[in-house]
């Protein structure tokens, strides 16, 4: 059986690898989008296998449906909705729409 120390070490390594894969995906997103997509899929698999959540700053950088690395203006459209107080991100590869609220950000101001 794994000890508690081993589990922490596995999670730390998994988090590092997820961050490395996302940096590689960002590097290849414009030139080789299929490779970037594969890196994101691998990062998701590592996170699920090791029970490590993908960090919030990286979670919004890819499409939840097709796993494409999102670059505003290239393969996604970003709009703000004042009436719903949300940021709307549309993936131009699969058409998936993701909405992120920004009420907390407004309250902090």
N, C-alpha and C positions, 0 to 999 in steps of 0.2 A: 504494500500500500504506500501511497505517497504521503509524506508528512506535510504539515501546514507550510513549512519552509519551502518545500519543493513546489507546492501550488503557487505560492507567491512569486517564485522565480519563473515558473512557466508563464504566469500572467504578465510579468514584467517583460519577458522576452517577446511574448505575443504582441504586446502593445508597441514595442519597438519595431517589430516587423510590420505591423499595420501602418505605422507612420512612414517607414521606409517605402512600402508599396505605394502609399498615396503620393509620396514625393516623386517616385518613378512614374506614376500615372500622370502627374502634373507635367513632368518633363516630356513625355511622349504623346500627350493629348492632342497636340496640333498636327504632328507629323505622322503618327501611327495610332489612330484612335482605337483600333481593335486591340492593340497591345495594352493600351491604357485601361480598356474595359476589362481585360483579363487580370491585370494587376488589382483592380477594384474587387473583382470576384474572388480572387485569392485572399485579399484582406478581409472580406466578409466571412469567408470560410474559416480563416484563422480565428476571427473573433467569436464565431459560433462554437467552434471546437473547444476553445480554451475558456469560454464563458467570459469574454472580455468585450465590453461595449465599445463601439467605435466612438472616438471623441466627438463632442458636439460640433466643434469647428470643422471637422472633416465630414460629418454626417450629411451636411447640406451641400457638399461639393460634388455629389454624384446622384444620378437618377435612380430612384428606388425600383423602377420597373426594368429598365434595360441595362443598368449599371454603367452608363456612360459617364465619364468625367466631364462635369459641366463647366463650360467657359462662356460667360455672358457675351452675347453678340456672335458667337461662333456656332454653338450647338444648343443654346438655350436662350430664352427670352425672359427678362426680369422686369416686372411691373409692380408698382405699389398701388394699393386700393385704399383710398381714404375712407370710403363708406364702411368697409369691413375691417379697416386697420390691419391689413395683411400685406406681406410681400408674396407675389405670385410668380413662381418659376415654372416655365413650360419647357420641357425637353423637346427640342426640334427633331430628334431622331425617332422617338416613339410616340410623341404627343402627350405624354404623361404630365399632369398638372399637379404641382406641389404648392401648398399654401403655408406660410409661416407667419404667425401673428407678431406684431411689434408693439403691443400694448405696454409691455414691461419697459421697453426702451423709452416710450413716451412718458411714462410715470416717473422714470429716473430724472428726466429733464425738468 
